[in-house]
Amino acid sequence: MTNPMDRFPLPSPDPQARSPRKLAHIVLATRRFEESIRWWSVVLGARTMFRNEMLCFLSYDDEHHRVALINAPTHSPGKAETAGVDHVAFTYGTLDDLRHTYARLKGHGMQPVWSINHGPTTSLYYLDPEGVKVELQVDNFESAAELDAWFRAGDFATNPIGVEFDPEVLLAQHIAA
């Protein structure tokens, strides 16, 4: 008897890869913002970490957010800007791991489509072959208490998206290290 998986040979993993240590969060664009906040809060037992008219961060553990909801009342199904999953994010253990990953992926001809310091994280966004955004990130705060103090100071409320940066600067820092 043959194994059905034999029809689909598995590629060998890149021996130079450094795996992320966890799946960080999901971000969903929704036309039903209030209802979605309530639903995710109930389903996950999540608390609101940050909220404004544009977005809501929910968490059920020590992560700053496991689910983010984007208020997108004008999104239409069937269009590129449809409601649904916006991106999937993976957290690396150190900035060096993120730098290494950038250099490794660059060597494979993969470039991020967006590089941004969100405040809570330094993030590189890539597109998979289907166009799904994948965020590779590293946390910028040593503890949940430091992050909570930063959220409460109001900087994130002033600029909830963050500051874009050139990923080559990360690579230069990695090479110099």
Buried (B, 14 or more C-beta within 10 A) or exposed (E): EEEEEEEEEEEEEEEEEBEBEEEBBBBBBBBBBEEBBEEBBEEBEBEEBBBEEEBBBBBBEEBBBBBBBBBBEEBEEEEEEEBEEBBBBBBBBEBBBBBBBBBBBBEEEEEBEBBBBBBBBBBBBBBEEEEEBBBBBBBBBEEBEEBEEBBEEEEBEEEBEBEEBEBEEBBEEBEEE
